[in-house]
């Protein structure tokens, strides 16, 4: 069957509603695979025809961030297209945020763009909590009758590219007669054409193909700077990775830090840094990767791509070096995949998460392949008893979702010689107040304590599997920030969970940011803030730490006074005039401008102190 080809999205949307009798139950890929032109046309049609019904099941709706303050607006808006790509607003998301989603449209997501949907009642109420491997079954229970996806085309065939995660299984099940749906493709010429089991589809799989006259630019996930805490965590985690083993890491600054530390280790440049580690980390730093690693990961991130390009990832499984379920990254990442020589790109296979995230199905082969596996995932908080909080805050508001984290923790316990590594900075600032991320108890639990394994902060590694509660508590206190250790110790002893005779070792009593900073400063040339590049220009990179300092201090009166005082008493930042001009502030300005100037000067003073 030859699919109908159209260039008019509204005509395609009208045809879809007509073919489904006015009720569309839409399977929509998470993240990058959303065909935004077509999806927006479907939403518009449903808005204009209230007698129809549109039900959307998806996850990770990508959006260019809305600015919440004048400072954010000044920083982001001039650079928005460069940083995020000229990515269109997704209409259903805009309607939900404005409280204008009509009654005949329903949107359900199982994973949210981190922090972006807090306080949006419609999304918070319709969110479905599900492990990534179970999301497919939740979707199938809603009996989808339409699947739409953004795909690249080559010689009349299509690649599921960035989203084999659930789509591959759905097409397989349709061929087996287990489900039925109409598939519609929107052509995304910027997507790399990638192979994998079931990732390449013939044209006959689609009823319609939309080829817009003006394709939209892909979303670019902006890389955040890798701070000292993340660099230290990356260096610690790199000790845990065994040559000839298996690797999974996630997106974000800590994921970048882990990948960069592994690159330094392979180059022989990490050993000198590791030798000066001020924390009692007993694991061997390791050497270059002679056999190399194999990656099996739900998310294919830029750090993994770099490790592949540099030869760290080279252990093959069924002729592949990387098996991954989806990706969302930078434009540079997409370009590198598109331009990679065919023979090299063929070593990367896009797979369903039913393959990457679990052992069920061809279990013997997966066990043989996933030797010495290290599954590295981030968390928001960890309790002294080893509970992990990654997705939901105290009042039940969902920050992101479970995603595949529990899947990989479960794999770590099911495989021989595997390790689940949970990473997190030891502290955070909330409302201007410093808080410990290592806590006595948690408000919510993503991974329960009976699956505690390894936890890594900037202050070291806590190996927890198989230990008693008292041993676990002691090890967690010893990687907590020293400013919070005594209170954590008091609570544990008051609960009768630690013997009165236990004292915190002196080797753990200097768990402070300055200790980390003094360790890493001499090696700053090997530990850049953006180890894999950035779309921020030079002045924006100057502004980033100052804006972070402003965000930390401005919420409190004491912080405001500190910023204003610094704007008068501290010497000017070397690039202060250019930074203030980039933000649209003149030599004067109001209190916000003065506070930013103070933040720039505090950052400069800190840099002078390091020098």
C-alpha positions in Angstrom: 0.0 0.0 0.0 1.3 3.4 -1.0 0.6 6.1 1.7 -1.2 9.3 0.8 1.2 12.1 0.7 0.2 15.6 1.8 1.8 19.0 2.5 -1.1 20.6 4.3 -1.3 19.6 8.0 -4.8 20.8 8.4 -6.0 18.6 5.6 -4.2 15.7 7.1 -5.8 16.3 10.5 -9.3 16.6 8.9 -8.7 13.3 7.1 -7.6 11.6 10.3 -10.7 12.6 12.2 -12.9 11.6 9.2 -11.3 8.1 9.1 -11.7 7.6 12.8 -15.3 8.7 13.0 -14.4 11.8 14.9 -12.7 10.1 17.8 -8.9 10.1 17.8 -7.1 8.1 20.5 -3.6 9.2 19.8 -0.3 7.4 20.5 2.2 10.2 20.5 6.0 9.5 21.0 7.7 11.1 23.9 10.3 13.9 23.4 11.8 14.6 20.0 9.6 12.2 17.9 6.5 14.4 18.2 5.4 15.6 14.8 4.5 19.1 16.1 3.1 20.4 12.8 0.6 17.5 12.6 -0.2 17.4 16.3 -1.0 21.1 16.4 -3.3 20.6 13.4 -5.1 17.8 15.2 -5.5 19.9 18.3 -6.8 22.9 16.3 -9.3 20.7 14.5 -10.6 19.3 17.9 -10.8 22.8 19.3 -12.9 23.9 16.3 -15.1 20.9 16.3 -16.3 20.3 19.9 -18.4 17.3 18.8 -15.1 15.4 18.1 -12.8 13.8 20.8 -9.0 13.8 21.0 -7.2 11.7 23.6 -3.4 12.0 23.7 -1.1 9.6 25.5 2.5 10.7 25.5 5.4 11.8 27.7 8.2 14.4 27.8 6.5 17.3 26.0 9.4 19.5 24.9 9.0 23.3 25.3 11.2 26.3 25.0 11.2 27.5 28.6 8.9 30.4 29.4 10.7 33.2 31.3 9.4 33.8 34.8 11.2 37.0 35.6 12.7 40.1 34.0 16.2 38.7 34.5 15.3 35.4 32.8 13.7 37.2 29.9 16.7 39.4 29.3 19.0 36.4 29.3 17.0 33.8 27.4 14.9 35.7 24.8 17.8 37.1 22.7 19.3 33.7 22.5 16.3 31.4 22.5 16.5 30.1 18.9 20.2 29.6 19.1 20.0 27.7 22.4 16.8 25.7 22.0 16.3 25.7 18.2 13.4 27.4 16.5 11.1 24.8 17.9 7.4 25.5 17.7 5.1 25.8 20.7 3.0 22.6 21.1 -0.6 23.8 21.2 -2.0 21.3 23.7 0.8 22.3 26.2 0.0 26.0 25.7 -3.7 25.4 26.3 -3.1 23.4 29.4 -0.8 26.0 30.9 -3.5 28.7 30.2 -6.3 26.6 31.6 -7.9 26.6 28.2 -7.8 23.0 27.1 -11.4 22.2 25.9 -13.4 19.4 27.4 -13.1 17.2 24.3 -9.3 17.0 24.5 -7.5 14.9 27.1 -3.8 14.7 27.6 -2.1 12.0 29.7 1.7 11.8 30.2 3.8 9.3 32.1 7.0 11.4 32.2 7.3 15.2 32.5 9.9 17.6 31.4 11.7 18.1 34.8 10.1 20.8 36.9 8.1 22.4 34.0 4.6 21.2 35.1 4.7 22.0 38.8 1.5 23.8 39.7 -0.3 23.1 36.4 -3.4 21.3 37.8 -4.6 19.7 34.5 -1.3 18.0 34.0 -0.7 17.0 37.6 -4.1 15.4 37.8 -3.9 13.5 34.5 -0.3 12.3 35.1 0.1 8.5 35.1 2.9 7.0 37.2 4.4 4.0 35.3 7.8 2.4 34.8 9.0 3.1 31.2 8.6 -0.6 30.3 5.0 -0.6 31.5 4.0 2.6 29.7 3.4 0.7 26.4 0.8 -1.5 28.2 -0.9 1.5 29.8 -1.1 3.0 26.3 -2.5 -0.2 24.8 -5.2 -0.4 27.4 -6.5 3.0 26.1 -7.0 1.3 22.6 -5.1 3.8 20.4 -6.4 4.1 16.9 -3.8 6.5 15.5 -0.1 6.7 15.9 1.8 9.7 14.6 5.6 10.2 14.5 8.3 12.5 13.2 10.6 10.4 11.0 13.4 10.8 8.4 12.9 9.3 5.0 15.5 7.6 2.7 14.7 6.0 -0.7 11.1 5.5 0.2 11.7 4.0 3.7 11.4 5.5 7.1 13.5 5.4 10.3 11.9 5.6 13.7 15.2 7.3 14.5 14.9 9.1 17.9 11.9 7.1 19.2 12.0 3.3 18.8 11.3 3.2 22.6 7.6 2.2 22.4 6.8 2.7 18.7 8.8 -0.4 17.6 6.7 -2.7 19.8 3.5 -1.1 18.6 4.3 -1.7 14.9 5.4 -5.3 15.7 2.1 -6.0 17.6 0.1 -4.5 14.8 1.8 -6.9 12.3 1.0 -9.8 14.6 -2.7 -8.7 14.7 -2.7 -7.9 18.4 -3.6 -4.3 18.0 -4.8 -2.0 15.2 -4.2 1.6 14.5 -3.6 4.1 11.6 0.0 5.3 11.4 0.8 8.7 10.0 4.4 10.0 9.5 5.6 13.6 9.4 8.9 14.0 7.6 11.7 15.5 9.8 14.7 15.9 7.5 17.0 16.9 10.4 16.6 13.6 12.1 19.4 11.1 11.6 18.4 7.9 9.8 19.2 5.2 12.3 18.8 1.4 12.2 17.9 -1.2 14.8 15.6 -4.1 15.3 12.3 -2.9 13.8 13.6 0.7 13.5 13.3 0.9 9.7 9.8 0.8 8.2 8.6 0.4 4.7 6.2 3.1 3.3 3.3 0.6 3.5 3.3 0.8 7.3 1.9 4.4 7.0 -1.5 5.4 5.8 -0.4 9.0 5.3 2.8 11.0 5.1 2.9 14.7 5.8 5.7 16.6 4.2 5.3 20.2 5.3 6.6 22.9 3.0 8.5 24.4 6.0 9.7 21.6 8.4 10.3 22.8 11.9 13.8 22.9 13.5 14.5 20.1 16.1 14.4 20.9 19.8 17.9 21.4 21.2 18.5 20.4 24.8 20.7 23.1 26.3 23.7 21.7 28.2 24.0 23.1 31.7 27.5 23.9 33.1 29.2 21.1 35.0 30.0 22.5 38.5 32.5 21.3 41.0 30.1 18.9 42.7 29.2 17.2 39.4 32.8 17.0 38.4 33.7 15.3 41.7 30.7 12.9 41.3 31.8 12.0 37.8 35.4 11.3 38.9 34.1 9.0 41.7 31.7 7.1 39.4 34.4 6.6 36.9 36.2 4.4 39.4 33.2 2.0 39.5 33.2 1.3 35.8 34.9 -2.0 34.8 36.7 -2.4 31.5 34.8 -4.8 29.3 31.6 -3.9 31.0 28.2 -2.4 30.3 27.2 1.3 30.8 24.0 3.3 31.1 24.0 7.0 32.0 21.3 9.7 31.8 21.1 13.3 30.7 22.2 16.3 32.6 25.4 17.8 34.2 26.2 14.7 36.2 25.8 12.5 33.2 28.1 14.7 31.3 30.6 14.7 34.2 30.6 10.9 34.3 31.2 10.5 30.6 33.9 13.2 30.7 35.6 11.4 33.6 35.6 8.2 31.7 37.1 9.9 28.7 39.9 11.4 30.9 40.5 7.9 32.4 40.8 6.4 29.0 43.3 9.1 28.0 45.3 8.6 31.1 44.5 12.1 32.3 42.3 11.2 35.3 44.9 9.4 37.5 46.7 12.6 38.6 43.3 14.1 39.6 42.2 10.9 41.4 45.5 10.7 43.3 44.8 14.0 45.0 41.2 13.1 46.0 40.7 14.4 49.6 37.9 11.9 50.4 38.4 8.3 51.5 37.4 6.7 48.2 38.8 3.1 48.2 37.9 2.0 44.7 40.8 1.8 42.3 40.8 4.7 39.7 41.2 2.2 36.8 43.2 2.7 33.6 42.5 3.0 29.9 39.8 0.8 28.4 41.5 -2.0 26.5 38.4 -4.1 25.8 36.1 -1.1 25.9 32.5 -0.7 27.0 29.1 -1.6 25.6 26.2 0.8 26.2 22.6 -0.3 26.7 20.6 2.7 27.7 17.1 4.0 27.3 18.4 7.5 26.5 21.3 8.0 24.0 23.1 11.1 25.3 25.9 13.3 24.0 28.4 11.9 26.5 27.8 8.4 25.2 28.2 9.6 21.6 31.6 11.1 22.5 32.7 8.0 24.3 31.8 6.0 21.1 33.7 8.5 18.9 36.8 8.3 21.2 36.8 4.5 21.4 35.8 4.0 25.0 32.5 2.4 23.8 33.7 -0.3 21.4 32.7 -3.7 22.9 30.2 -5.2 20.4 27.1 -7.1 21.1 25.5 -8.6 18.0 27.6 -6.3 15.9 26.5 -3.2 17.9 28.3 -1.0 20.4 25.2 1.0 21.5 21.6 -0.1 22.0 19.4 2.8 22.9 15.6 3.6 23.2 15.4 7.3 22.4 17.3 10.5 22.3 16.9 14.2 22.8 20.1 16.3 22.8 21.7 19.2 21.0 21.8 20.2 17.3 25.5 19.3 17.3 24.5 15.8 18.5 22.0 15.4 15.7 24.5 16.7 13.1 27.3 14.3 14.3 24.9 11.4 13.9 23.7 12.5 10.4 27.3 13.1 9.2 28.9 10.0 10.8 30.2 7.5 8.2 27.6 4.8 7.5 29.8 1.9 8.8 30.3 3.7 12.1 26.7 4.7 12.5 25.6 1.1 11.9 27.2 0.2 15.2 24.4 2.2 16.9 21.1 0.4 17.1 17.8 2.1 18.2 15.7 -0.4 20.1 12.5 -0.6 22.1 12.7 0.0 25.9 11.3 -3.6 26.2 14.9 -4.5 25.1 17.0 -1.9 26.8 15.3 -1.5 30.1 14.6 -5.1 31.1 15.9 -8.7 30.9 12.6 -10.3 29.9 12.6 -11.7 26.4 15.8 -13.5 25.2 17.0 -13.3 28.7 20.0 -15.6 28.3 21.4 -13.4 25.5 20.9 -10.2 27.5 22.6 -11.7 30.5 25.6 -12.8 28.4 25.8 -9.3 26.9 25.3 -7.1 30.0 28.3 -8.2 32.0 29.8 -5.9 34.7 26.8 -3.5 34.1 26.9 -0.1 35.7 23.6 1.7 35.6 24.1 5.4 36.6 21.0 7.5 37.4 20.4 10.8 39.3 18.2 11.5 42.3 16.8 14.6 44.1 17.3 13.2 47.6 18.4 9.9 49.4 17.5 8.9 52.9 20.0 7.7 55.4 18.4 4.2 55.1 18.9 4.2 51.3 15.4 5.2 50.0 15.7 7.3 46.7 13.5 10.2 45.8 13.7 11.2 42.2 10.3 12.3 40.8 7.8 13.8 43.3 7.9 16.4 46.0 6.3 16.6 49.4 2.8 17.8 48.3 2.5 15.1 45.6 3.4 17.4 42.7 5.3 15.4 40.1 8.6 16.9 39.0 9.4 14.5 36.2 8.5 10.8 36.6 9.8 7.4 37.4 10.9 6.8 33.8 13.3 4.0 33.5 15.2 4.5 36.8 13.5 1.6 38.6 13.9 -0.6 35.5 17.7 -0.2 35.7 17.9 -0.6 39.5 16.0 -3.8 39.1 18.4 -5.0 36.3 21.4 -4.3 38.6 20.0 -6.7 41.2 19.1 -9.3 38.6 22.5 -9.4 36.9 25.7 -10.9 38.2 28.4 -8.3 39.1 26.2 -5.4 38.3 25.8 -2.1 40.2 23.0 0.5 40.4 24.7 3.9 41.0 22.5 6.7 42.3 24.1 10.1 42.0 23.2 13.5 43.6 24.9 16.6 44.9 25.0 16.6 48.7 23.1 19.9 49.1 20.8 22.2 47.2 19.4 25.7 47.7 15.6 26.1 48.1 14.1 29.6 48.6 17.6 30.9 49.4 18.1 28.3 52.1 20.8 25.6 52.0 19.3 22.1 52.4 20.9 18.6 52.6 19.9 16.1 49.9 20.9 13.3 52.3 18.0 13.2 54.7 16.7 11.2 57.6 13.4 10.5 55.9 11.9 11.4 52.5 8.6 12.9 51.4 8.2 10.3 48.5 10.1 7.2 47.4 11.0 6.3 43.8 13.3 3.4 44.7 12.8 1.7 48.1 15.5 1.0 50.6 15.5 -2.8 50.0 17.0 -2.0 46.6 19.8 0.3 47.9 23.1 -0.3 46.2 25.6 2.5 45.6 25.1 6.2 46.3 27.6 8.8 45.1 27.9 12.5 46.2 30.8 14.8 45.6 32.1 13.6 49.0 32.5 9.9 48.0 30.9 6.6 47.4 28.6 4.7 49.7 28.3 1.0 48.9 25.1 -0.1 50.6 24.0 -3.5 49.2 23.7 -6.2 51.7 24.6 -4.0 54.7 22.7 -3.6 58.0 20.7 -0.4 58.6 23.3 0.9 61.0 26.1 0.3 58.5 24.0 2.0 55.7 23.3 5.0 57.9 26.9 5.4 58.9 28.1 5.3 55.2 25.4 7.7 54.1 26.4 10.2 56.9 30.0 9.9 55.8 29.1 11.2 52.2 26.8 13.9 53.5 27.8 17.6 53.7 29.6 18.2 57.0 27.3 21.1 57.8 24.4 18.6 58.2 26.2 15.6 59.6 25.6 16.3 63.3 21.8 16.7 62.9 21.6 13.5 60.8 23.6 11.7 63.4 21.3 12.9 66.2 18.2 11.8 64.4 19.6 8.3 63.7 20.7 7.8 67.3 17.4 9.1 68.7 15.6 6.6 66.6 17.8 3.8 67.9 19.2 3.1 64.5 22.9 3.8 65.3 24.8 2.7 68.3 25.7 5.5 70.8 29.3 4.6 70.4 29.4 5.6 66.7 31.3 8.7 65.8 31.8 10.3 62.4 35.4 9.6 61.2 37.6 12.7 61.0 38.3 11.8 57.3 34.6 12.6 56.6 34.5 15.8 58.7 35.7 18.0 55.8 32.9 17.3 53.4 32.6 20.9 52.3 32.5 22.7 49.0 35.8 24.4 49.7 37.4 20.9 50.0 36.1 19.9 46.6 37.1 23.2 45.1 40.7 23.0 46.4 41.0 19.5 45.0 39.8 20.4 41.5 41.2 23.9 41.0 44.7 22.7 39.9 43.1 20.5 37.3 40.6 23.1 35.9 42.1 22.9 32.4 41.0 19.2 32.3 37.6 19.9 33.9 35.8 22.5 31.8 32.4 23.7 32.6 31.2 22.4 29.2 33.2 19.3 28.5 31.1 18.5 25.3 30.7 22.1 24.1 27.9 24.6 24.4 25.7 26.9 22.4 26.1 29.7 25.0 28.4 32.4 23.8 31.4 33.7 25.8 29.5 36.4 27.6 26.6 34.1 28.4 29.1 31.7 29.9 30.3 34.5 32.1 26.7 35.3 33.1 25.7 31.7 34.0 27.5 31.4 37.4 26.4 35.0 38.3 22.8 34.2 37.5 23.0 31.1 39.6 24.5 33.1 42.5 21.7 35.6 42.0 19.1 32.9 42.1 20.6 31.4 45.3 20.9 34.7 47.2 18.1 36.9 46.0 15.1 35.0 47.7 16.3 36.0 51.2 16.8 39.4 52.7 20.3 38.5 53.9 21.2 37.3 50.4 19.8 40.5 48.8 21.9 42.6 51.2 25.0 40.6 50.4 24.5 41.1 46.7 23.9 44.9 47.0 27.0 45.2 49.3 29.2 43.3 46.9 28.1 45.6 44.1 29.7 48.5 46.0 32.6 47.0 47.9 34.0 44.3 45.6 36.2 45.0 42.5 34.5 44.8 39.2 34.3 41.5 37.3 36.8 41.6 34.3 33.9 41.3 31.8 31.3 43.1 33.9 30.5 45.9 31.3 30.0 43.3 28.5 27.9 41.1 30.8 25.6 44.0 31.9 25.3 45.2 28.3 24.2 41.7 27.2 21.5 41.8 29.8 20.3 45.2 28.6 21.4 47.1 31.7 23.3 50.4 31.5 25.8 51.7 34.0 23.0 52.5 36.4 19.9 50.4 36.7 17.6 49.5 39.5 18.0 47.1 42.4 17.9 44.0 40.1 20.7 45.4 38.0 22.7 46.2 41.1 22.1 42.7 42.5 23.3 41.1 39.3 26.4 43.4 39.3 27.0 42.2 42.9 26.6 38.5 41.8 29.2 39.1 39.0 31.6 40.6 41.5 31.1 37.7 44.0 31.9 35.2 41.3 35.0 37.2 40.3 36.1 37.3 44.0 35.7 33.6 44.3 37.7 33.0 41.1 40.5 35.2 42.5 40.5 33.2 45.7 40.9 30.0 43.7 43.8 31.5 41.8 
